């Protein structure tokens, strides 16, 4: 089992460019999440998906869109990147369909720098 | 405003010391509290606490929740250099909300 995988590991973008962060899990988990982590701010939830076909906003959804492509994959898209989106992005998954109440398994993170 | 506050922000100790990390929360309809350890990359799960006063243990780590005073502590006894990490707590509340604290950075020196 690879667990939760994320690509790319590192990305540099110019302001206004778009990109998609990919996340996949092979644990047959129902729920998947996207977080960002900034110094002094802790982890903040961007979007989550309680099950295939559903997505919901978290604490900081502005400037992002997500797609739950299938049970395994959950992508995060930045349509027009801004320097304020420079951060480390973590994807996570959990088994239960009741979101956020169970152990979450995290991917290794994507470090994004927006110039 | 819902919030989770961890203290101290940073802690430096020597191997063998015992440390206590604090996590207080103010959220509506609290459900559970989670502790994670984050080394260089992804956070890894330590404990989930839902009931007051019941200690959870895993080796040298233990944690307890006080739902009356709205806090949790994480204890690490006989610390080792491998315990150096950022320790995160998070409160799960309402039906589908989760909020993390900013973490406590623990450094253990030989």
Interface residues (C-beta under 8 A of the other chain):
Chain A: X4 X40 X41 X42 X43 X44 X45 X48 X50 X56 X59 X90 X98 X99 X100 X101 X102 X103 X104 X105 X106 X107 X108 X109
Chain B: X4 X31 X32 X34 X41 X42 X43 X44 X45 X48 X88 X90 X92 X95 X96 X97 X98 X99 X100 X101 X102 X103
